[in-house]
Amino acid sequence: MESLDKARIAAKALEDKKASDVKILNVTEITSLGEYFIIASVSSAVQARACAGEVEEKLTEAGEELLHREGRDSGSWILLDFGNVIVHIMLEETREFYDLERLWADAEQVEINAEGEK
């Protein structure tokens, strides 16, 4: 599966669980950590865990393997590493504090829906 397809599946799963301000950043040209970062905000640790579970389920169904998970117990920032796609699910205040979008400001933002999809 292409990395962008994987990133879009993760982003749509987050939106399905009502995460807000979901963004896909193409970081291919600026880091070796991965190709795409997905960043999403949630309003509670319970919602963060639900979002993480949904992303894991959808990507596993698509044949992808979760390589590493961090932060599930605290719920303020859950990181899911699918190799070339890394998902950051953060409480709103945590996201504001760490401001990953500013840190990765050189990354191109990618549309969640492919051209012509809704």
C-alpha positions as CSV (number, residue, x, y, z in Angstrom):
1,M,0.0,0.0,0.0
2,E,1.2,3.5,-0.8
3,S,2.2,5.6,2.1
4,L,-0.3,8.4,1.2
5,D,-3.1,5.9,1.1
6,K,-2.1,4.6,4.5
7,A,-2.0,8.2,5.8
8,R,-5.5,8.9,4.4
9,I,-7.0,5.8,6.0
10,A,-5.6,6.9,9.4
11,A,-6.8,10.5,8.9
12,K,-10.3,9.3,8.0
13,A,-10.4,7.0,11.0
14,L,-9.6,9.9,13.2
15,E,-12.3,12.0,11.6
16,D,-14.8,9.1,12.1
17,K,-14.0,9.3,15.8
18,K,-14.6,13.1,15.8
19,A,-11.0,14.2,16.2
20,S,-10.6,17.8,15.3
21,D,-8.1,19.7,13.1
22,V,-6.8,16.5,11.5
23,K,-3.8,17.3,9.2
24,I,-1.6,15.2,7.0
25,L,1.9,16.5,6.6
26,N,4.3,15.2,3.9
27,V,7.7,15.2,5.7
28,T,9.5,13.1,3.1
29,E,11.9,15.8,2.0
30,I,12.7,17.1,5.5
31,T,13.2,14.1,7.8
32,S,14.1,10.4,7.7
33,L,11.6,9.6,10.4
34,G,8.8,8.9,8.0
35,E,7.0,10.1,4.9
36,Y,3.8,11.4,6.5
37,F,2.8,12.7,9.9
38,I,-0.8,12.8,10.9
39,I,-1.7,15.2,13.7
40,A,-5.1,15.4,15.3
41,S,-6.7,17.0,18.4
42,V,-9.0,15.4,20.9
43,S,-10.8,16.7,23.9
44,S,-10.2,13.9,26.4
45,A,-7.9,10.9,27.1
46,V,-10.9,8.6,26.5
47,Q,-11.4,10.1,23.0
48,A,-7.6,9.8,22.3
49,R,-7.7,6.1,23.1
50,A,-10.8,5.6,21.0
51,C,-9.2,7.4,18.1
52,A,-6.0,5.3,18.5
53,G,-8.0,2.1,18.5
54,E,-9.9,3.1,15.4
55,V,-6.7,4.0,13.5
56,E,-5.1,0.7,14.5
57,E,-8.2,-1.3,13.5
58,K,-8.5,0.4,10.1
59,L,-4.9,0.1,9.2
60,T,-4.7,-3.5,10.4
61,E,-7.7,-4.3,8.3
62,A,-5.8,-2.8,5.3
63,G,-2.9,-5.1,6.0
64,E,-0.6,-2.7,7.8
65,E,1.4,-3.5,10.9
66,L,1.7,-1.2,13.9
67,L,5.4,-1.1,14.7
68,H,5.2,0.9,18.0
69,R,2.7,2.7,20.2
70,E,3.5,5.3,22.9
71,G,1.3,7.2,25.4
72,R,-1.8,5.1,25.4
73,D,-1.9,5.1,29.2
74,S,-1.6,8.8,29.7
75,G,-3.8,9.7,26.7
76,S,-2.5,13.3,26.4
77,W,-0.3,12.4,23.4
78,I,-0.6,9.0,21.7
79,L,1.9,8.2,19.0
80,L,1.3,5.3,16.5
81,D,4.2,4.3,14.3
82,F,3.3,2.5,11.1
83,G,6.8,2.9,9.7
84,N,6.5,5.5,7.0
85,V,3.3,7.0,8.6
86,I,3.3,8.3,12.1
87,V,0.1,9.3,13.8
88,H,0.0,11.9,16.6
89,I,-3.2,12.1,18.6
90,M,-3.0,14.9,21.1
91,L,-5.2,16.7,23.7
92,E,-5.9,20.2,22.4
93,E,-3.7,21.8,25.1
94,T,-0.9,19.4,24.5
95,R,-1.0,20.1,20.7
96,E,-1.0,23.8,21.4
97,F,2.0,23.5,23.7
98,Y,4.2,21.4,21.4
99,D,3.0,23.1,18.2
100,L,4.2,20.3,15.8
101,E,2.9,22.3,12.8
102,R,5.4,25.0,13.5
103,L,8.2,22.5,14.1
104,W,7.4,20.9,10.7
105,A,6.4,24.2,9.0
106,D,8.4,23.2,5.9
107,A,6.2,20.2,5.4
108,E,3.6,20.2,2.7
109,Q,0.0,19.7,4.0
110,V,-1.9,17.1,2.0
111,E,-5.6,16.9,1.5
112,I,-7.3,14.0,3.4
113,N,-9.6,13.3,0.6
114,A,-8.2,12.4,-2.7
115,E,-9.0,14.7,-5.6
116,G,-12.7,14.6,-6.4
117,E,-13.6,12.6,-3.2
118,K,-15.8,14.0,-0.5
